[in-house]
Amino acid sequence: MDVDEFLARPLVARVATAGPDGPTVRPVWFLWEEGAFWWLTGGYARLRRLVEADPRAALVVDTCDPAAGRVHAVTCRGTARPVPLDRGRAARKLVRYLGPEERGPRGSPTRWRTRRRG
């Protein structure tokens, strides 16, 4: 399987960072664009604070099909850094995992909001 094709699937990545009490791993929804992994987090999130304190990170995206005897995995390590929100990239990520956003009769978002609450 081609790496870009594999990473285009809506899989969950796990990001490992160094924390004050040792390594920590977080699941994240991601995009693979421009040769980099992109995930969203905010100033409120522990992951962002950990990356700001120590940018070393490792990431894995994998699937396992025991019945077929197949494992596919992409791993990487490097440095992570917070960047300003790219609304287009954020929307692409949400569509990837949640499907197209539906609009109500007055143009307000309905589907994503409902799915996040559920």
N, C-alpha and C positions, 0 to 999 in steps of 0.2 A: 504494500500500500504506500502511496506517495505521502510524504510528511505533510505537505500543505493540505492535501485532501483529508488526511486524518485530523489535522488541527482545525479544519473548517467545520467539523462536526460539533454540535452543542454538548460537549463533554465538560466535566468539572476538573479544573486543575487544582493541585495542592501546592501552596507556596510555603516554603520553610524559611524562617528568618531567625536571627539570634535575638533572644530576649534576655532580660536581666536575670532570669532564673533558669536559663538554658534555652535550647532550641524550641521553637513553636511552629506549628503547622496549621494553616488555614485553608479551607476549600474556597475557591473563587470561580465565578464565571469569568471567561476571558475572551479576548479576540487575539488572533495571530495576524498582525498587519505590519507591513514595512520591516519584516524580519525581527519583530519584537512581540512579546506578550504584553497585552494591555488588560488591566482590570480596574474596576472603579472602587474607590473607597473615599471616605470623607475625613475631615479633620477630627471628627468624633471617634474614628475607628482606631482600635489598638494597632492594627496592621500598619497603618500610616505612621503612627508614632514609632513603631519598631524599625521601619525602614528609614525614617529620618535619623534615628539614633545610630543605626548600623545598616548600611545599604546592601550588605552581602545577603544574597538570597539564592535559593534553589527552588526549582519547580518541576513537577511531574504531571503529565497527562497520560492516562493509561486506560486500557480496556482489557478485560480477561474473559475468555469464553472457554471454561474448563471442558465442556462437552466436545468442542471442536479442537481443543488443545492449542488454542491461539492466544497469544498475548501481544498486544501492540502498546508501545510506550515511547514517549518522547520525554527526555529529561534535559535540564539545562541548569547552569549556575552562572552567576554573575552579580551585577549590581542593579539594584532597583532604585528608582527615584520618583518622587511625586512630581507630576506635571499638572498644569492648569486643565480644568475640565474641557474636553472637546465634546460638545453636545452631539455632533454628528456621529462620533465614535460611540458615545453612550447609547444613542438611539439604535445604532446597528447591533450593539451587544444585546439590548433588550429585545429587539425583534428576533434575534438569533435564538434566544432562550424562551421567550414568551409568545412569539408570533407577532403578527402585525397589530398595532394598537388600533382599537376600535374607537370611534367617536360617537358621542351621544347626539341627540337632536339639536343641541345648541353648540356643537363642536367641541364639547369638553371630553377629555379622555375617559373611557369607561373600563375597558378590558384590563389594562395593566393595573389600574387602581384596585379593581375587584380581586384580581388574582393575587396581588401582594397581600391583601388582607386575609384571604382564605387560607 
